[in-house]
């Protein structure tokens, strides 16, 4: 669709509507069993606690600052909360100069793309990787290099010094990655961080799922191994509520300063209102009680879906066995194209995300992503059975 | 400041910290009389009404959708509210396909810059114009053409057909413009819209201050004269609360569709939480009672500042006499550089914004912007007296 009234920029004209987006439209219908969405379970939203937080704010003079323009960097007490969390957990020495609050982690990806990518800039990514990251970076016309990855995540042995040196940055999701659910092993983290340090490679460590570790055995972040080489992205979407659109960026102070300039032009600042609410909810350690409940729920659902896959899928099908997060990645026999399969599945009222769009280069057509956290158990069983029958 | 660990993109490296930003830091000190900020008066924030709206949401099942991910286009009832408002006021025939909710109007400017500007794309602007618009568009490397403007706003007679045809779009703020406070006359609106139609020129009509019309005599929008040629930006920041960061874009459906794709990459969607709250506040006509109170307050403050300027300023100084909005624009004798004057003023605990950065081309150094809405009357008098003494 175009008009003589305007001409889109090259970057805008090149944008295509995303597969996830088109699928989500179908899956809004209540009779569809949808494994497609990346939505957290609403059962985990702390409604009562948020209501209390809003009351506290609106019954005091804080209401006026929560409703007024605020600094681009974010609400200072919330930034300080992030500093304390990361310093304690990752043994870093951050100050608030190292922290920027963003309107969801997605905004961090856009600001980082703007800050670092010119036409042809080399960007290293996992195989596969987060679709929303690719969509965002692609606007700035990078040249992607996919680094070989397996069930333990990105393989640092497959990242040569010359490739590391030629790139602007590596984008990686070490914990319970979207779309595969896999986690980068502790040994590989150390190795990757050493390689980054040796080659002055910047790593963008995207970590929305890190807290959703079913056993509560968190592995040290890339940030902890190589703080000067790492920009770390955290999110409140999966541990509080995605409708707040709150995330944060942790990085070297001069890098954060540049992101602040870009963010000022992008939306002046993240809503003061949601920042104040989130701070009130979490300031007294509430997440320490809340997160284990989310882990327990997601662990049960994941376990249940894995059992159904085991029960119904033919031997030729393989899948990841996540230790945390929201996704299972399924690899079908090579002759099956999951985009074609999706059309069939939707006719049978089941939805998933075809794997193809998660590859920056050399797309594999025989993979798909399953999300299990919003689907009740009886519907998980029913949906997996339908999928298995279609695959057979 | 740079690091061998990364290299900023050309667009990011070219970004400078804004004058407004640096000044706002100084003016945070409570003893400074600041005419610099563009902040609405917190006296106008409807705290009680917002608290009621939040209670209604959090005590019902709506809490779950207000806390969940939502569509990129925005919360549908809020989009429908915008449709009804604009159709009634501007005699248009919009549907929700013509409306996108954004994280403040600033985000709309960024998305429009992304959608339309390649390196060297011609963008037409008023003289002077909104600094935040210039900052945002500049990231995408346009070539600006400043259209001559006077106390009645942009002069359509100064816009030639060939310039209109060569440009991607015209950016304009017809109502109580930031920084001048001036309003485009009805006659000029008609003439500009006709010129846009004749030359297939797209107009970006930025209208955050339109409701702040002291007499309540709203002039018809450019959108009403030329709906196919106009993308209209509305905002809740000046009539509800800027800390919510809520604005909207109204435009042709295929243009909106492209902005939706760009917005998905930018922040997925504007917070569901603030959209639900705003909708609950305004759905039953609350703004009809609320906005007249804001107008009355701002009119009184404006009148008072104009009287003080009359009383204290030397004859060589001229200023606009706004009929609405938040700003007065002051033109000093040509030998005075207002950036130098600001340094002196701040020593005397008074702040304003020097006019220079509001010009896309050929900056004029002898102008300044005064904001009056957050300053109590006795401090307005004191501040204007200090400024006048410095100018003398």
Contacts between the chains, C-beta under 8 A, distances in Angstrom:
chain1	res1	chain2	res2	distance
A	1	B	254	4.0
A	1	B	257	7.2
A	2	B	254	7.2
A	3	B	252	6.8
A	3	B	254	6.5
A	3	B	255	7.6
A	4	B	200	5.5
A	5	B	200	5.5
A	5	B	202	5.3
A	5	B	228	6.5
A	5	B	229	6.2
A	5	B	252	7.4
A	6	B	116	6.3
A	6	B	168	6.8
A	6	B	169	6.9
A	6	B	202	4.7
A	6	B	255	6.8
A	7	B	116	7.6
A	7	B	168	6.7
A	8	B	115	5.9
A	8	B	116	6.7
A	8	B	258	6.1
A	9	B	114	6.8
A	9	B	115	6.2
A	9	B	116	5.7
A	9	B	117	5.7
A	9	B	118	4.7
A	9	B	121	7.2
A	9	B	140	7.1
A	10	B	118	5.6
A	11	B	114	6.6
A	11	B	118	7.9
A	12	B	114	6.2
A	12	B	115	4.5
A	12	B	116	7.4
A	12	B	258	5.7
A	12	B	261	7.8
A	12	B	262	6.4
A	15	B	258	7.3
A	15	B	261	4.8
A	15	B	262	6.8
A	15	B	265	7.7
A	16	B	261	7.9
A	17	B	261	6.2
A	18	B	264	6.9
A	21	B	72	7.6
A	21	B	264	6.8
A	37	B	69	8.0
A	38	B	69	7.9
A	39	B	68	6.3
A	39	B	69	5.4
A	40	B	68	7.9
A	42	B	64	4.4
A	42	B	67	7.2
A	42	B	68	5.9
A	45	B	63	7.3
A	45	B	64	6.3
A	45	B	67	4.6
A	45	B	68	7.6
A	47	B	58	6.3
A	47	B	63	4.8
A	47	B	64	7.6
A	47	B	67	7.2
A	50	B	58	6.9
A	50	B	67	7.3
A	51	B	54	7.6
A	51	B	55	7.8
A	51	B	58	4.2
A	51	B	59	7.9
A	51	B	63	7.9
A	54	B	51	7.6
A	54	B	54	5.0
A	54	B	58	7.1
A	55	B	51	7.8
A	58	B	47	6.2
A	58	B	50	6.9
A	58	B	51	4.2
A	58	B	54	7.1
A	59	B	51	7.8
A	63	B	45	7.3
A	63	B	47	4.8
A	63	B	51	7.9
A	64	B	42	4.4
A	64	B	45	6.3
A	64	B	47	7.6
A	65	B	243	7.6
A	66	B	243	5.7
A	67	B	42	7.1
A	67	B	45	4.6
A	67	B	47	7.2
A	67	B	50	7.3
A	67	B	241	3.8
A	67	B	242	7.5
A	67	B	243	4.2
A	67	B	244	7.1
A	68	B	39	6.3
A	68	B	40	7.8
A	68	B	42	5.9
A	68	B	45	7.6
A	68	B	241	7.4
A	68	B	242	6.3
A	68	B	243	5.1
A	69	B	38	7.9
A	69	B	39	5.5
A	69	B	237	7.8
A	69	B	242	4.7
A	69	B	243	6.6
A	70	B	243	6.5
A	72	B	21	7.6
A	103	B	103	5.6
A	103	B	245	7.9
A	103	B	267	4.5
A	103	B	270	7.9
A	103	B	271	7.4
A	104	B	267	5.4
A	104	B	268	5.8
A	106	B	265	7.4
A	106	B	266	7.2
A	106	B	267	5.4
A	106	B	268	4.8
A	107	B	266	6.4
A	107	B	267	4.5
A	110	B	265	6.0
A	110	B	266	5.0
A	110	B	267	7.3
A	114	B	9	6.8
A	114	B	11	6.6
A	114	B	12	6.2
A	114	B	139	7.1
A	115	B	8	5.9
A	115	B	9	6.2
A	115	B	12	4.5
A	116	B	6	6.3
A	116	B	7	7.6
A	116	B	8	6.8
A	116	B	9	5.8
A	116	B	12	7.4
A	117	B	9	5.7
A	118	B	9	4.7
A	118	B	10	5.6
A	118	B	11	7.8
A	121	B	9	7.2
A	132	B	264	8.0
A	132	B	265	7.4
A	132	B	268	7.5
A	135	B	264	7.3
A	135	B	265	5.1
A	136	B	265	4.3
A	136	B	266	7.7
A	139	B	114	7.1
A	139	B	262	7.6
A	139	B	265	6.1
A	140	B	9	7.1
A	168	B	6	6.8
A	168	B	7	6.7
A	169	B	6	6.9
A	200	B	4	5.6
A	200	B	5	5.5
A	201	B	5	8.0
A	202	B	5	5.3
A	202	B	6	4.7
A	228	B	5	6.4
A	229	B	5	6.1
A	237	B	69	7.9
A	241	B	67	3.8
A	241	B	68	7.4
A	241	B	273	7.5
A	242	B	67	7.5
A	242	B	68	6.3
A	242	B	69	4.6
A	243	B	65	7.6
A	243	B	66	5.7
A	243	B	67	4.3
A	243	B	68	5.1
A	243	B	69	6.6
A	243	B	70	6.5
A	243	B	271	6.2
A	243	B	272	3.5
A	243	B	273	4.9
A	244	B	67	7.1
A	244	B	271	5.8
A	244	B	273	5.5
A	245	B	103	7.9
A	245	B	267	6.4
A	245	B	268	7.2
A	245	B	269	7.3
A	245	B	270	7.2
A	245	B	271	4.3
A	245	B	272	7.9
A	252	B	3	6.8
A	252	B	5	7.4
A	254	B	1	4.1
A	254	B	2	7.3
A	254	B	3	6.5
A	255	B	3	7.5
A	255	B	6	6.8
A	257	B	1	7.1
A	258	B	8	6.1
A	258	B	12	5.7
A	258	B	15	7.3
A	261	B	12	7.8
A	261	B	15	4.8
A	261	B	16	7.9
A	261	B	17	6.2
A	262	B	12	6.4
A	262	B	15	6.8
A	262	B	139	7.6
A	264	B	18	6.9
A	264	B	21	6.7
A	264	B	132	8.0
A	264	B	135	7.3
A	265	B	15	7.7
A	265	B	106	7.4
A	265	B	110	6.0
A	265	B	132	7.3
A	265	B	135	5.1
A	265	B	136	4.3
A	265	B	139	6.0
A	266	B	106	7.2
A	266	B	107	6.4
A	266	B	110	5.0
A	266	B	136	7.7
A	266	B	266	7.0
A	267	B	103	4.5
A	267	B	104	5.4
A	267	B	106	5.4
A	267	B	107	4.5
A	267	B	110	7.3
A	267	B	245	6.4
A	267	B	267	7.4
A	268	B	104	5.8
A	268	B	106	4.8
A	268	B	132	7.5
A	268	B	245	7.2
A	269	B	245	7.3
A	270	B	103	7.9
A	270	B	245	7.2
A	271	B	103	7.4
A	271	B	243	6.2
A	271	B	244	5.8
A	271	B	245	4.3
A	271	B	271	5.9
A	271	B	274	5.5
A	272	B	243	3.5
A	272	B	245	7.9
A	273	B	241	7.5
A	273	B	243	5.0
A	273	B	244	5.5
A	273	B	273	7.9
A	273	B	274	6.0
A	273	B	277	7.8
A	274	B	271	5.5
A	274	B	273	6.0
A	274	B	274	6.6
A	277	B	273	7.8
